Amino acid sequence: RGTEASIETAKMFGEFYSYPGSKAVVSMKLAMGAEAFGTFLLLLLIFALTEGCNVGRPSDTVAPVFIGLAVTSIICLLAPLTQAGLNPARDFGPRIVAWLTGWGSAAFPDNNGGFFFVYILAPVVGGTAASLFFLHIIEPLMKQTSKACKCDKHIN
């Protein structure tokens, strides 16, 4: 644990978009863009499927199936680039456990803070952009098409 070679086993705890010795080269900018875009798409779909103003949304019993399919599709799209973290807690918590249990610097193998930017900051930016886009553009359009709908209730 804690050596350069232990990065292979540390990958079971956290996401690694690029690491020393890897044949795949993914820049930090590309990794950040992919994580932000994936989170944006996922949250936008969740908002659309659960918003009461969306008269075309599926029933509450079917919406989780569509959300699960969206997660699967986004992971298939992003996994070759970043392993599709999409959720800061999903990466950071296990990475801290790896660091505390002896993997040390192998849990955070880059020196420029890339893992913070890619797996924490980028999903927060993507999620914030999705919520703003939905609240200011999509939801007003839904309200226009469905005047009889009570749209005061939002997702918590």
Secondary structure by P-SEA (a helix, b strand, c coil): cccccccccccccccccccccccccccaaaaaaaaaaaaaaaaaaaaaaccccccccccccaaaaaaaaaaaaaaaaccccccccccccccaaaaaaaaaacccccccccccccccccccaaaaaaaaaaaaaaaccaaaaaaaaccccccccccc
